[in-house]
């Protein structure tokens, strides 16, 4: 894991496959940090707990589809 320190107003730039996402530190209050994210609409940006739910549902749908394909085939 890469660990970086940033101050209020500073940014991180992430480039992946020619796409760029910019993450900016917007607000710091106590132990809470508010960030802003600019990313292409083709890139999903989710909190980790939301991503886990999406991944679980997607895997469940994939497993159902695979089971149906095996039974029918």
Backbone as a printed PyTorch tensor [residue, N CA C, xyz], in Angstrom:
tensor([[[  0.8480,  -1.1700,   0.0000],
         [  0.0000,   0.0000,   0.0000],
         [  0.8990,   1.2390,   0.0000]],

        [[  0.5920,   2.1540,  -0.8620],
         [  1.2770,   3.4310,  -0.9050],
         [  0.6070,   4.3600,   0.0960]],

        [[  1.3710,   4.9630,   0.9800],
         [  0.8320,   5.8940,   1.9690],
         [  1.4060,   7.2690,   1.6790]],

        [[  0.5210,   8.2430,   1.4620],
         [  0.9360,   9.6110,   1.1440],
         [  0.3480,  10.5800,   2.1520]],

        [[  1.0540,  11.6530,   2.4030],
         [  0.5210,  12.7350,   3.2260],
         [  0.1580,  13.8880,   2.3040]],

        [[ -0.9920,  14.4770,   2.5190],
         [ -1.4510,  15.6130,   1.7250],
         [ -2.0130,  16.6490,   2.6760]],

        [[ -1.9090,  17.8950,   2.2960],
         [ -2.4780,  18.9930,   3.0730],
         [ -3.7550,  19.4760,   2.3960]],

        [[ -4.5250,  20.2510,   3.1370],
         [ -5.7600,  20.8240,   2.6160],
         [ -5.5080,  21.4950,   1.2640]],

        [[ -6.3300,  21.1510,   0.2800],
         [ -6.2200,  21.7380,  -1.0570],
         [ -5.2680,  21.0040,  -1.9820]],

        [[ -4.4490,  20.1050,  -1.4560],
         [ -3.5310,  19.3630,  -2.3050],
         [ -4.2510,  18.1970,  -2.9690]],

        [[ -3.6600,  17.7060,  -4.0540],
         [ -4.3060,  16.6800,  -4.8570],
         [ -3.4070,  15.4630,  -5.0550]],

        [[ -4.0400,  14.3790,  -5.4360],
         [ -3.3750,  13.1820,  -5.9470],
         [ -3.9190,  12.9620,  -7.3470]],

        [[ -3.0780,  12.5220,  -8.2480],
         [ -3.5210,  12.2050,  -9.6030],
         [ -3.2290,  10.7270,  -9.8420]],

        [[ -4.2540,  10.0000, -10.2390],
         [ -4.1090,   8.5700, -10.5310],
         [ -4.4090,   8.3700, -12.0080]],

        [[ -3.4630,   7.7620, -12.7170],
         [ -3.6350,   7.4990, -14.1410],
         [ -3.6780,   5.9990, -14.3470]],

        [[ -4.7000,   5.5230, -15.0500],
         [ -4.8420,   4.0960, -15.3080],
         [ -5.4170,   3.9070, -16.6930]],

        [[ -4.6850,   3.2230, -17.5290],
         [ -5.1460,   2.9330, -18.8830],
         [ -5.4840,   4.1740, -19.6880]],

        [[ -4.7450,   5.2520, -19.5050],
         [ -5.0250,   6.4850, -20.2320],
         [ -6.1120,   7.3440, -19.6020]],

        [[ -6.7690,   6.8500, -18.5740],
         [ -7.7930,   7.6060, -17.8490],
         [ -7.1420,   8.2430, -16.6200]],

        [[ -7.6400,   9.4000, -16.2130],
         [ -7.0610,  10.1000, -15.0650],
         [ -8.1390,  10.4200, -14.0500]],

        [[ -7.8290,  10.1770, -12.7880],
         [ -8.7010,  10.5630, -11.6760],
         [ -7.9100,  11.5170, -10.7920]],

        [[ -8.5770,  12.5580, -10.3130],
         [ -7.9500,  13.5340,  -9.4270],
         [ -8.6760,  13.4840,  -8.0890]],

        [[ -7.9120,  13.3380,  -7.0290],
         [ -8.4570,  13.2880,  -5.6780],
         [ -7.8940,  14.4780,  -4.9230]],

        [[ -8.7870,  15.2830,  -4.3500],
         [ -8.3630,  16.5010,  -3.6510],
         [ -8.8370,  16.4860,  -2.2050]],

        [[ -7.9720,  16.9350,  -1.3090],
         [ -8.3430,  17.0740,   0.0960],
         [ -9.1480,  18.3700,   0.2090]],

        [[-10.4260,  18.2510,   0.5540],
         [-11.3470,  19.3850,   0.5960],
         [-11.4480,  19.9830,   1.9950]],

        [[-11.5180,  19.1210,   3.0160],
         [-11.7650,  19.6100,   4.3670],
         [-11.2050,  18.6120,   5.3800]],

        [[-10.6200,  19.1360,   6.4530],
         [-10.1380,  18.2860,   7.5370],
         [-10.7040,  18.8380,   8.8380]],

        [[-11.4470,  17.9970,   9.5520],
         [-12.0160,  18.3800,  10.8420],
         [-11.7340,  17.2430,  11.8180]],

        [[-10.8510,  17.4730,  12.7570],
         [-10.4870,  16.4160,  13.7000],
         [ -9.8870,  15.2370,  12.9590]],

        [[-10.4690,  14.0610,  13.1520],
         [ -9.9610,  12.8530,  12.4960],
         [-10.6900,  12.5370,  11.1930]],

        [[-11.5620,  13.4400,  10.7610],
         [-12.3270,  13.2030,   9.5230],
         [-11.7470,  14.0360,   8.3840]],

        [[-11.6820,  13.4190,   7.2210],
         [-11.1640,  14.0850,   6.0300],
         [-12.2280,  14.0040,   4.9500]],

        [[-12.5120,  15.1350,   4.3200],
         [-13.4480,  15.1550,   3.2000],
         [-12.6140,  15.2700,   1.9300]],

        [[-12.8810,  14.3640,   0.9770],
         [-12.1370,  14.3870,  -0.2790],
         [-13.0930,  14.5990,  -1.4400]],

        [[-12.5700,  15.2000,  -2.4830],
         [-13.3070,  15.3540,  -3.7280],
         [-12.6410,  14.4820,  -4.7820]],

        [[-13.4320,  13.8490,  -5.6150],
         [-12.8960,  12.9510,  -6.6310],
         [-13.4490,  13.3340,  -7.9900]],

        [[-12.5560,  13.5780,  -8.9340],
         [-12.9350,  13.7870, -10.3280],
         [-12.4310,  12.5730, -11.1000]],

        [[-13.3510,  11.8470, -11.7040],
         [-12.9690,  10.6490, -12.4570],
         [-13.9030,  10.5080, -13.6520]],

        [[-13.4450,   9.8240, -14.6920],
         [-14.3140,   9.5950, -15.8460],
         [-15.5620,   8.8220, -15.4200]],

        [[-16.6490,   9.0340, -16.1150],
         [-17.8940,   8.3440, -15.7740],
         [-17.7830,   6.8360, -15.9770]],

        [[-16.7890,   6.4060, -16.7230],
         [-16.5830,   4.9720, -16.9490],
         [-15.9140,   4.2920, -15.7610]],

        [[-15.4680,   5.0830, -14.7840],
         [-14.7770,   4.5440, -13.6190],
         [-15.7100,   4.6000, -12.4110]],

        [[-15.9480,   3.4670, -11.7830],
         [-16.7800,   3.4280, -10.5860],
         [-15.9830,   3.9240,  -9.3850]],

        [[-16.5840,   4.7950,  -8.6030],
         [-15.9670,   5.2830,  -7.3740],
         [-16.9490,   4.9880,  -6.2490]],

        [[-16.5490,   4.1270,  -5.3080],
         [-17.4490,   3.6720,  -4.2600],
         [-16.7190,   3.6230,  -2.9210]],

        [[-17.4630,   3.7790,  -1.8350],
         [-16.9280,   3.4780,  -0.5100],
         [-16.6830,   1.9700,  -0.4690]],

        [[-15.7410,   1.5300,   0.3320],
         [-15.3710,   0.1060,   0.3340],
         [-16.5400,  -0.8030,   0.7010]],

        [[-17.4020,  -0.3750,   1.6470],
         [-18.5240,  -1.2300,   2.0310],
         [-19.5540,  -1.3380,   0.9100]],

        [[-19.7090,  -0.2910,   0.1200],
         [-20.6180,  -0.3390,  -1.0330],
         [-20.0190,  -1.2420,  -2.1180]],

        [[-18.7190,  -1.1120,  -2.3440],
         [-18.0520,  -1.9420,  -3.3470],
         [-18.1520,  -3.4180,  -2.9850]],

        [[-18.0040,  -3.7480,  -1.7020],
         [-18.1040,  -5.1340,  -1.2630],
         [-19.4960,  -5.6950,  -1.5790]],

        [[-20.5360,  -4.8870,  -1.3380],
         [-21.8990,  -5.3370,  -1.6330],
         [-22.0960,  -5.5400,  -3.1370]],

        [[-21.6040,  -4.6010,  -3.9370],
         [-21.7160,  -4.7130,  -5.3930],
         [-20.9980,  -5.9750,  -5.8680]],

        [[-19.7960,  -6.2030,  -5.3640],
         [-19.0120,  -7.3720,  -5.7770],
         [-19.7200,  -8.6630,  -5.3890]],

        [[-20.2820,  -8.7100,  -4.1890],
         [-20.9980,  -9.9030,  -3.7350],
         [-22.2140, -10.1710,  -4.6170]],

        [[-22.9780,  -9.1250,  -4.9170],
         [-24.1580,  -9.2890,  -5.7670],
         [-23.7620,  -9.7150,  -7.1760]],

        [[-22.6900,  -9.1330,  -7.6980],
         [-22.2260,  -9.4700,  -9.0430],
         [-21.7700, -10.9220,  -9.0900]],

        [[-21.0120, -11.3420,  -8.0820],
         [-20.5610, -12.7340,  -8.0480],
         [-21.7420, -13.6850,  -7.9160]],

        [[-22.7410, -13.3010,  -7.1320],
         [-23.9370, -14.1240,  -6.9860],
         [-24.6700, -14.2780,  -8.3050]],

        [[-24.8040, -13.1890,  -9.0490],
         [-25.4770, -13.2420, -10.3480],
         [-24.6680, -14.0880, -11.3230]],

        [[-23.3320, -13.9500, -11.2640],
         [-22.4780, -14.7430, -12.1480],
         [-22.6040, -16.2250, -11.8170]],

        [[-22.6190, -16.5320, -10.5320],
         [-22.7420, -17.9370, -10.1160],
         [-24.0800, -18.5120, -10.5700]],

        [[-25.1750, -17.7320, -10.4340],
         [-26.4900, -18.1930, -10.8900],
         [-26.4790, -18.4550, -12.3910]],

        [[-25.9120, -17.5320, -13.1570],
         [-25.8600, -17.6790, -14.6150],
         [-25.0350, -18.9030, -14.9980]],

        [[-23.9120, -19.1150, -14.3070],
         [-23.0680, -20.2730, -14.5960],
         [-23.7910, -21.5670, -14.2900]],

        [[-24.5420, -21.6030, -13.2020],
         [-25.2920, -22.7980, -12.8230],
         [-26.3560, -23.0990, -13.8630]],

        [[-27.0800, -22.0690, -14.2920],
         [-28.1100, -22.2680, -15.3200],
         [-27.4950, -22.7650, -16.6050]],

        [[-26.3650, -22.1900, -17.0020],
         [-25.6960, -22.6280, -18.2330],
         [-25.2940, -24.0960, -18.1460]],

        [[-24.8090, -24.5150, -16.9750],
         [-24.3590, -25.9040, -16.8200],
         [-25.5420, -26.8720, -16.8350]],

        [[-26.6520, -26.4600, -16.2590],
         [-27.8200, -27.3380, -16.1980],
         [-28.4290, -27.4800, -17.5870]],

        [[-28.5120, -26.3750, -18.3240],
         [-29.1370, -26.3810, -19.6430],
         [-28.2570, -27.0880, -20.6530]],

        [[-26.9590, -26.9160, -20.5530],
         [-26.0310, -27.4380, -21.5500],
         [-25.9000, -28.9180, -21.5440]]])
